[in-house]
Amino acid sequence: MDRDGFRRYLKGRGVSEDGIEPSLEVAEEFEAFLKRRGRAGSLAKARPQDAVAFIAGLIEGKTNTHDRLIALARYAWFSGNREVYVAVVETIDGAEALDNLYANLERELGEKARDEIFDGVTLPPLGTPNSEKPPLTQKVLERLERKVGPERCRRVLGDSLRTLPDEGYLAEKEKYEAAGNLDAYLERKGEDFVALLESLEAEKKFFFSQEITDEVIDYVKSHPEVMQGVRKGNVIYEAKIPYMAKEYLAESDPRMKAYYYCHCPWVRESIRTGNANVPPIFCNCSAGFHKRAYEVIFGRRLRAEVLETVLQGDPWCRFAIYLPERTVTSGLGSSSRSEGKEASG
């Protein structure tokens, strides 16, 4: 193991001295684990299943902390093993969702109703393989929808099950205020997104867990709802960039295209394996994610609607975010006109 090199890498990532030693310990533990599995010599020989098995040991030993999993992902990236990096990141991404749903249900419905909905369901610990989560999610959502009906179920999910603090969106609020109006902000948002993707491609870095290519950038540029969002009246329409856009663009099988498009790690697994049927209503969590920046920008809760989702056979996931009428109709010039029924609400 290249301790000095990994130490320099961590310093370059802004990791404090207090965080460097524990990160080195995780890397050494993983190297020792690989040696026991006959993959000694370099992390380059490791496979995603090695990372899954190592994390299972952390769970068993109750040392599966967020910081330790992040350290493992960083070590995989430092060592050039992109497959292991992605495998680790995908065990972390969105891992708080079911825990947050559990907490939200107590707040929204009460402890008794929450316990009925989660009866027999154990919340998966951090690092649980995503393949194990779809059946749990299906069971909980079907019970929730039966108990409260689809409309209230959408509301329960609609503020997103991710942990999304305001601080993560203050830079967007500053950009909006500097732009002077919503349309100018959206234009800058698109320019910044394309510039980010171009820089990642040039530096051979990942956008979260996916490789960026010329084809991916062209796709984003040709889909304004992906690139920045499109405003019609008081509604912004947004669609997600595919989770694995390079693979999505090369795929022709509809099921696998949906798999490469979907961003929820365990919903993706259910699409690929068919081991569960997660209800499309779950995608209201994603709608909540998309509206979050605008809630911070405008300082109030907003409503978002799922218009299309790959879970119900659509080619992409598309959302409508309803903005405050007064905010949209002030200071935007002629572009603030109403755009008909689709923009109402």
N, C-alpha and C positions, 0 to 999 in steps of 0.2 A: 504493500500500500504506500502510495506517495503522500505521506503525512504533510510534508512541507508544501507540496503543491496544492493539496486540498485546503490547507490552512490559508495560503495566499488567496485561493479562490474565494473562500468564505469572507476573508477581509474585504476583498473586492466587491462582494455582495452586501457589505455593510453590516455583517454579523459582528456582534460585540465579542469582546474577549471572553465574557462569561458564557457566551453561546458556542464558541469555537470548540472548546474541549469536549462538551457533551456531543457535538456533531462528529468529532473525530472518533469518539467512543462508539457511536452508532455505526460508522463506516468500518471500524475494526471488527465489531460484532458480526456485521454482514460478511466481511471477508472470511472470518473464521467459520461462519455458517456455510459459505460456499465451499470452503475446503473440505468440510465434513461431507458435503454432497458430491465431492469429486470434481469440483470446478475451480480448483485452486489455481492461483497465478495471476488472475486479472478479473475485474468485474466485467470486462468485455465478454467473458465466457458465460455470464449469467443470462438467464431467460426470465421472462415475466413470471412464470410459475415459481421460480426461486424466490422472487420478491414476495409473492403471495404466501408461500410457505414460511418465510422469515417473519412476515407480519403476523401470521397466525401464532407464531411463538411469542411475539410481543404481546398479543392479546391474552394468551394463556398466562403469561407472567405479569400481566397488568402493567406493562411498560409501553403501551401503545399510545403515547401522548402525541399530540399534534406536532410539537417541536421535533420529536424523534422521527416521525414520518417525513416531515419536511427535510430534515437532515439527510435521510436516506434518499429522497428524490434529488437533492442537490449533489450527493455523492455520485449517483447514477449519471447525472448530467455532466459533472466534472469528468467522469471516466469515459464519456462518449457513448454510453449505452442508452440510446434513446428509447428502446423498447421497455427496459426496466423503469426508466424515468416516467414514461406514460403510465405504466402499470401502477406505480406508486401514487402518482398524481390522481389517478382515477379512483383510488380508494379514499382519497381525502375530499375530492370535489363533491360538494353538496351533502357531505356526510351528516350534516346537522339537520337535514330536512325532516326526517321522521321524528327526531327528538323535539324539534320545534312544533311539529303537528301535534304531538302528544301534549305539549304545554299549551298550545293554542286551544285545543279542544276543552281542556279544563277551564280555561278562561271564558270561552264562548258558550260551552254547553254545561259545564259543571263536572265535578269529579266522577259522579256516578255514570253519566253518559260517556265520559271519556273511557272509564274502565270497561264499560260494555263494548265499546268499539274496539278497544285493544285487548279484549279478553283472549288469552292464549297466545298473544303476540309479545315476544320479547324484543325490546329495542336493540338493534344490532350495535355492537361496540365499534368504535372507530377502527377502521382498517378491515372491516368485514368485506369479503369479496362481493362485488356488485351482483354476481349471479345469484346470491342468496336473498337479495332484497325484493325482487319483483313479486313473488308470491305473498310476502308480507304486505306490500303496498296494495296489491289487488284486494286482499281481504279487508284491510282497514278502510279503503276508499269505498268499496261496495257497501260495507256496513254504515259508513258515514252518510252516503247518499240515500240509502234506504231510510235512515233515521230522520234526516233533516230535509230531504228533497234536494233536487239538483241546484236550485237557485241559491239556497243557503250554503250548500256545499261549495259552490263557486266562490261565494263571499269568504268562507273560511280559508280557502286556498289562495284567494286573490291578492293578498298582501305579500305573497311569496313565502315559502318555507325556508328560504335562505336567510342567513344572518347578514343584514345589509345596513350597517350603520351610516348615518348621515355623513360622517367624515370621509367616507369613500367617494362621495359625489360633490364635495365642495369645489373641486377644481372645475367640474362641469358648470356649477352655478356661477363661478367667476367668469368662465368663457361666455355664458349666456349674457351676463350683465355687461361684459365688454363688447359683445356683438351689437347690443342695442335693441335687437328684436329677434323674434323666434326664427324667422326665415334665414337671417344672417347667421344665427347660431347653428342651425342645421347644416348650412353650407360649410361652415368651418368644421363642424363635427365630421362631415364626410371627408374633407381634405385631410384632417388629422388622422382619420382611420386609415385612409389609403397610404399616407406618409408612414404611418407605423408599420403597416404590412410590408411596404417596400424596404424599410430599414431592416426589418426582421429577415426578409429574404436575402438581402445583401450580406447580413452578418451571420447567415445560416443559423438563426435562432428560431424557436418555436413561438407561435401564437397560442399561448396556453399549452396544449398538447398536440398541436398540429403543425406540419410543415407548410410553409408558404411558397407558392410558385407563381410564375407569370400568369398561368391559367386561373389560379385562385384570385389574384388581384383583378384580372379582367372580369371574372364573374362578379366580384363585389362592385366594380365600377359600372357594370351593366344592370345592376339591381339597386336602384336608389333606396328602396325600403330596407335593404341590408346595409348599405353604405352609411346612411345617415338618418333615414326616416323621411317620410313624405307627409307634409301637412295639407289637409283639406278642411277648410273651415277651422273648427275647434278640435279636430281630431288629427293625431299623428299616427300614421300607419308604419309599423316596423316589422321586419322579418329577420330571422336569425341567419348569420353566416353558418353554413354547415359545420358541424363539429369536426369532421375530417373532410374538408372541402376537396382536397386533391383526390382522395379516394371516391368521394361522392360524384365528382365530375367524370371519373373514369368508369363508374359502375352503370350497368344497364338493368340489372335485376331490381324490381321495385322494392322488394323487402330489404335488400342490402342497401339500396339508396336511402331508405328510411333509417336504417341502422347508422349509416355514416352521417346522416343529417342531425339526428337527435342529440341533444346536449345532456340530457339526464343520464348519468352513467348506468343506473340499473334499469331504467326504461329501455335504453339501448340494448342491454343484455336480453331483455324480454323479447324485443323484436328479433334479435339474432337467434335465440335459442327456442323461442316459443314456449318457455316454461311457465308463463303467466300471461294474463291479458290485463295489463294496467289500463284502467278506464281513461279515455281521453280527457275527462274532466280534470285529471291531475295536471294538465297543461296550464290550468289557471295559475299554478305556482309560477310558471315561466312568464305568463302575462304580468304577474306582479313584479317579477324581476325587471321587466322592460320598463315599467312605469316608474320605477324607484328614483331614477335620476331626475325625472320631471317633478316628482313630489318634493325633492330637496330644492330644486330650482324655484318652484312656486310656493313652497312652504305650506303645503296642505296635502291631504290624502286625495288621491285621484282614482278613477275607475278605469280598468283595462279589460278588454274583451278578447277572447280567443276567436279568431276568424277562421283559421285553417291550422291543421296539425297533422303531422305524419302519422300519428296514432290512429287517425280515422281515415287514412288513405290519401290525404292531400300531399302535394309535392313538396311542401315546405311548412314551416310554422310561422304564422302571421298574426299580428295583434293590432288592435285599435286602442289608443290611449286618449282618453277624453280630457281635454284641458279646460281650465276656467274660461268661460266666454269672455269676460271683461279683459283678461290678460291677452287673449288672442286678438281681440278686436281693437286694441289700443296700440298705436305706434307702429303699425305694420304697413300703413299705406294701402294701396289698391289691392295688394295680395291677400288682405284679410277678409275678402268677401266670402259669403256662404257658398258651400259647394254642394248643396242639395241634401237629400235625405240621408245619404251615407255618412255625412258629417254631423248629423244632428245627434243630440243625446248628451 
